[in-house]
Amino acid sequence: MIIARRYRELVNAYLERSPPWRGQLDTITPRLYGLPVEFSPTPEEEPCWAVINFDLEKEPGVPVRYPYFRLF
């Protein structure tokens, strides 16, 4: 998920940060409800981000084990 940079301060308190897996020594990827989060470039770099709030890429197909699904 890519979120517009202007929401960084607002969303920052809700991001989950976990240590990287063994063998992954690069940066820690913040997550929001389990989804990896990145922040957009500035609107000066890419003007479309002056209007767009977020961009979510979905993997094709049906989720195999959706962690937030509960039967009531």
Phi and psi in radians as a Rosetta constraint file:
Dihedral C 1 N 2 CA 2 C 2 CIRCULARHARMONIC -1.973 0.35
Dihedral N 2 CA 2 C 2 N 3 CIRCULARHARMONIC 2.172 0.35
Dihedral C 2 N 3 CA 3 C 3 CIRCULARHARMONIC -1.930 0.35
Dihedral N 3 CA 3 C 3 N 4 CIRCULARHARMONIC 2.471 0.35
Dihedral C 3 N 4 CA 4 C 4 CIRCULARHARMONIC -1.000 0.35
Dihedral N 4 CA 4 C 4 N 5 CIRCULARHARMONIC 2.399 0.35
Dihedral C 4 N 5 CA 5 C 5 CIRCULARHARMONIC -0.965 0.35
Dihedral N 5 CA 5 C 5 N 6 CIRCULARHARMONIC -0.529 0.35
Dihedral C 5 N 6 CA 6 C 6 CIRCULARHARMONIC -1.147 0.35
Dihedral N 6 CA 6 C 6 N 7 CIRCULARHARMONIC -0.261 0.35
Dihedral C 6 N 7 CA 7 C 7 CIRCULARHARMONIC -1.706 0.35
Dihedral N 7 CA 7 C 7 N 8 CIRCULARHARMONIC 0.086 0.35
Dihedral C 7 N 8 CA 8 C 8 CIRCULARHARMONIC -0.972 0.35
Dihedral N 8 CA 8 C 8 N 9 CIRCULARHARMONIC -0.875 0.35
Dihedral C 8 N 9 CA 9 C 9 CIRCULARHARMONIC -1.128 0.35
Dihedral N 9 CA 9 C 9 N 10 CIRCULARHARMONIC -0.676 0.35
Dihedral C 9 N 10 CA 10 C 10 CIRCULARHARMONIC -1.161 0.35
Dihedral N 10 CA 10 C 10 N 11 CIRCULARHARMONIC -0.759 0.35
Dihedral C 10 N 11 CA 11 C 11 CIRCULARHARMONIC -1.487 0.35
Dihedral N 11 CA 11 C 11 N 12 CIRCULARHARMONIC -0.390 0.35
Dihedral C 11 N 12 CA 12 C 12 CIRCULARHARMONIC -0.929 0.35
Dihedral N 12 CA 12 C 12 N 13 CIRCULARHARMONIC -0.660 0.35
Dihedral C 12 N 13 CA 13 C 13 CIRCULARHARMONIC -1.177 0.35
Dihedral N 13 CA 13 C 13 N 14 CIRCULARHARMONIC -0.372 0.35
Dihedral C 13 N 14 CA 14 C 14 CIRCULARHARMONIC -1.705 0.35
Dihedral N 14 CA 14 C 14 N 15 CIRCULARHARMONIC -0.070 0.35
Dihedral C 14 N 15 CA 15 C 15 CIRCULARHARMONIC -1.344 0.35
Dihedral N 15 CA 15 C 15 N 16 CIRCULARHARMONIC 2.429 0.35
Dihedral C 15 N 16 CA 16 C 16 CIRCULARHARMONIC -1.649 0.35
Dihedral N 16 CA 16 C 16 N 17 CIRCULARHARMONIC 2.318 0.35
Dihedral C 16 N 17 CA 17 C 17 CIRCULARHARMONIC -2.122 0.35
Dihedral N 17 CA 17 C 17 N 18 CIRCULARHARMONIC 2.165 0.35
Dihedral C 17 N 18 CA 18 C 18 CIRCULARHARMONIC -2.198 0.35
Dihedral N 18 CA 18 C 18 N 19 CIRCULARHARMONIC 2.672 0.35
Dihedral C 18 N 19 CA 19 C 19 CIRCULARHARMONIC -1.136 0.35
Dihedral N 19 CA 19 C 19 N 20 CIRCULARHARMONIC 2.650 0.35
Dihedral C 19 N 20 CA 20 C 20 CIRCULARHARMONIC -1.179 0.35
Dihedral N 20 CA 20 C 20 N 21 CIRCULARHARMONIC 2.716 0.35
Dihedral C 20 N 21 CA 21 C 21 CIRCULARHARMONIC -1.143 0.35
Dihedral N 21 CA 21 C 21 N 22 CIRCULARHARMONIC 2.783 0.35
Dihedral C 21 N 22 CA 22 C 22 CIRCULARHARMONIC -1.012 0.35
Dihedral N 22 CA 22 C 22 N 23 CIRCULARHARMONIC 2.311 0.35
Dihedral C 22 N 23 CA 23 C 23 CIRCULARHARMONIC 1.619 0.35
Dihedral N 23 CA 23 C 23 N 24 CIRCULARHARMONIC -0.265 0.35
Dihedral C 23 N 24 CA 24 C 24 CIRCULARHARMONIC -1.806 0.35
Dihedral N 24 CA 24 C 24 N 25 CIRCULARHARMONIC 1.696 0.35
Dihedral C 24 N 25 CA 25 C 25 CIRCULARHARMONIC -1.685 0.35
Dihedral N 25 CA 25 C 25 N 26 CIRCULARHARMONIC 0.080 0.35
Dihedral C 25 N 26 CA 26 C 26 CIRCULARHARMONIC -1.360 0.35
Dihedral N 26 CA 26 C 26 N 27 CIRCULARHARMONIC -2.904 0.35
Dihedral C 26 N 27 CA 27 C 27 CIRCULARHARMONIC -1.170 0.35
Dihedral N 27 CA 27 C 27 N 28 CIRCULARHARMONIC 2.746 0.35
Dihedral C 27 N 28 CA 28 C 28 CIRCULARHARMONIC -1.373 0.35
Dihedral N 28 CA 28 C 28 N 29 CIRCULARHARMONIC 2.254 0.35
Dihedral C 28 N 29 CA 29 C 29 CIRCULARHARMONIC -1.571 0.35
Dihedral N 29 CA 29 C 29 N 30 CIRCULARHARMONIC 2.058 0.35
Dihedral C 29 N 30 CA 30 C 30 CIRCULARHARMONIC -1.206 0.35
Dihedral N 30 CA 30 C 30 N 31 CIRCULARHARMONIC 2.625 0.35
Dihedral C 30 N 31 CA 31 C 31 CIRCULARHARMONIC -2.278 0.35
Dihedral N 31 CA 31 C 31 N 32 CIRCULARHARMONIC 2.612 0.35
Dihedral C 31 N 32 CA 32 C 32 CIRCULARHARMONIC -2.188 0.35
Dihedral N 32 CA 32 C 32 N 33 CIRCULARHARMONIC 1.958 0.35
Dihedral C 32 N 33 CA 33 C 33 CIRCULARHARMONIC 0.921 0.35
Dihedral N 33 CA 33 C 33 N 34 CIRCULARHARMONIC 0.699 0.35
Dihedral C 33 N 34 CA 34 C 34 CIRCULARHARMONIC 1.516 0.35
Dihedral N 34 CA 34 C 34 N 35 CIRCULARHARMONIC -0.162 0.35
Dihedral C 34 N 35 CA 35 C 35 CIRCULARHARMONIC -1.618 0.35
Dihedral N 35 CA 35 C 35 N 36 CIRCULARHARMONIC 2.317 0.35
Dihedral C 35 N 36 CA 36 C 36 CIRCULARHARMONIC -1.124 0.35
Dihedral N 36 CA 36 C 36 N 37 CIRCULARHARMONIC 2.407 0.35
Dihedral C 36 N 37 CA 37 C 37 CIRCULARHARMONIC -2.077 0.35
Dihedral N 37 CA 37 C 37 N 38 CIRCULARHARMONIC 2.383 0.35
Dihedral C 37 N 38 CA 38 C 38 CIRCULARHARMONIC -2.230 0.35
Dihedral N 38 CA 38 C 38 N 39 CIRCULARHARMONIC 2.779 0.35
Dihedral C 38 N 39 CA 39 C 39 CIRCULARHARMONIC -1.909 0.35
Dihedral N 39 CA 39 C 39 N 40 CIRCULARHARMONIC 2.543 0.35
Dihedral C 39 N 40 CA 40 C 40 CIRCULARHARMONIC -1.185 0.35
Dihedral N 40 CA 40 C 40 N 41 CIRCULARHARMONIC 2.850 0.35
Dihedral C 40 N 41 CA 41 C 41 CIRCULARHARMONIC -1.195 0.35
Dihedral N 41 CA 41 C 41 N 42 CIRCULARHARMONIC 2.955 0.35
Dihedral C 41 N 42 CA 42 C 42 CIRCULARHARMONIC -1.193 0.35
Dihedral N 42 CA 42 C 42 N 43 CIRCULARHARMONIC 2.691 0.35
Dihedral C 42 N 43 CA 43 C 43 CIRCULARHARMONIC -1.048 0.35
Dihedral N 43 CA 43 C 43 N 44 CIRCULARHARMONIC -0.414 0.35
Dihedral C 43 N 44 CA 44 C 44 CIRCULARHARMONIC -1.205 0.35
Dihedral N 44 CA 44 C 44 N 45 CIRCULARHARMONIC -0.614 0.35
Dihedral C 44 N 45 CA 45 C 45 CIRCULARHARMONIC -1.319 0.35
Dihedral N 45 CA 45 C 45 N 46 CIRCULARHARMONIC -0.783 0.35
Dihedral C 45 N 46 CA 46 C 46 CIRCULARHARMONIC -2.328 0.35
Dihedral N 46 CA 46 C 46 N 47 CIRCULARHARMONIC 1.768 0.35
Dihedral C 46 N 47 CA 47 C 47 CIRCULARHARMONIC -1.006 0.35
Dihedral N 47 CA 47 C 47 N 48 CIRCULARHARMONIC -0.435 0.35
Dihedral C 47 N 48 CA 48 C 48 CIRCULARHARMONIC -1.065 0.35
Dihedral N 48 CA 48 C 48 N 49 CIRCULARHARMONIC -0.440 0.35
Dihedral C 48 N 49 CA 49 C 49 CIRCULARHARMONIC -1.325 0.35
Dihedral N 49 CA 49 C 49 N 50 CIRCULARHARMONIC -0.047 0.35
Dihedral C 49 N 50 CA 50 C 50 CIRCULARHARMONIC -1.305 0.35
Dihedral N 50 CA 50 C 50 N 51 CIRCULARHARMONIC -0.348 0.35
Dihedral C 50 N 51 CA 51 C 51 CIRCULARHARMONIC -1.981 0.35
Dihedral N 51 CA 51 C 51 N 52 CIRCULARHARMONIC -0.705 0.35
Dihedral C 51 N 52 CA 52 C 52 CIRCULARHARMONIC -1.291 0.35
Dihedral N 52 CA 52 C 52 N 53 CIRCULARHARMONIC 2.394 0.35
Dihedral C 52 N 53 CA 53 C 53 CIRCULARHARMONIC -1.603 0.35
Dihedral N 53 CA 53 C 53 N 54 CIRCULARHARMONIC -0.724 0.35
Dihedral C 53 N 54 CA 54 C 54 CIRCULARHARMONIC -2.746 0.35
Dihedral N 54 CA 54 C 54 N 55 CIRCULARHARMONIC 2.869 0.35
Dihedral C 54 N 55 CA 55 C 55 CIRCULARHARMONIC -2.337 0.35
Dihedral N 55 CA 55 C 55 N 56 CIRCULARHARMONIC 2.177 0.35
Dihedral C 55 N 56 CA 56 C 56 CIRCULARHARMONIC -2.112 0.35
Dihedral N 56 CA 56 C 56 N 57 CIRCULARHARMONIC 2.116 0.35
Dihedral C 56 N 57 CA 57 C 57 CIRCULARHARMONIC -1.689 0.35
Dihedral N 57 CA 57 C 57 N 58 CIRCULARHARMONIC 2.256 0.35
Dihedral C 57 N 58 CA 58 C 58 CIRCULARHARMONIC -1.869 0.35
Dihedral N 58 CA 58 C 58 N 59 CIRCULARHARMONIC 2.384 0.35
Dihedral C 58 N 59 CA 59 C 59 CIRCULARHARMONIC -1.306 0.35
Dihedral N 59 CA 59 C 59 N 60 CIRCULARHARMONIC 2.463 0.35
Dihedral C 59 N 60 CA 60 C 60 CIRCULARHARMONIC -1.168 0.35
Dihedral N 60 CA 60 C 60 N 61 CIRCULARHARMONIC 2.604 0.35
Dihedral C 60 N 61 CA 61 C 61 CIRCULARHARMONIC 1.742 0.35
Dihedral N 61 CA 61 C 61 N 62 CIRCULARHARMONIC -3.133 0.35
Dihedral C 61 N 62 CA 62 C 62 CIRCULARHARMONIC -1.636 0.35
Dihedral N 62 CA 62 C 62 N 63 CIRCULARHARMONIC 2.389 0.35
Dihedral C 62 N 63 CA 63 C 63 CIRCULARHARMONIC -1.048 0.35
Dihedral N 63 CA 63 C 63 N 64 CIRCULARHARMONIC 2.404 0.35
Dihedral C 63 N 64 CA 64 C 64 CIRCULARHARMONIC -1.297 0.35
Dihedral N 64 CA 64 C 64 N 65 CIRCULARHARMONIC -0.941 0.35
Dihedral C 64 N 65 CA 65 C 65 CIRCULARHARMONIC -2.288 0.35
Dihedral N 65 CA 65 C 65 N 66 CIRCULARHARMONIC 1.676 0.35
Dihedral C 65 N 66 CA 66 C 66 CIRCULARHARMONIC -1.410 0.35
Dihedral N 66 CA 66 C 66 N 67 CIRCULARHARMONIC 2.013 0.35
Dihedral C 66 N 67 CA 67 C 67 CIRCULARHARMONIC -1.232 0.35
Dihedral N 67 CA 67 C 67 N 68 CIRCULARHARMONIC -0.313 0.35
Dihedral C 67 N 68 CA 68 C 68 CIRCULARHARMONIC -1.809 0.35
Dihedral N 68 CA 68 C 68 N 69 CIRCULARHARMONIC 0.189 0.35
Dihedral C 68 N 69 CA 69 C 69 CIRCULARHARMONIC -1.576 0.35
Dihedral N 69 CA 69 C 69 N 70 CIRCULARHARMONIC 2.260 0.35
Dihedral C 69 N 70 CA 70 C 70 CIRCULARHARMONIC -2.334 0.35
Dihedral N 70 CA 70 C 70 N 71 CIRCULARHARMONIC 2.424 0.35
Dihedral C 70 N 71 CA 71 C 71 CIRCULARHARMONIC -1.559 0.35
Dihedral N 71 CA 71 C 71 N 72 CIRCULARHARMONIC 2.335 0.35
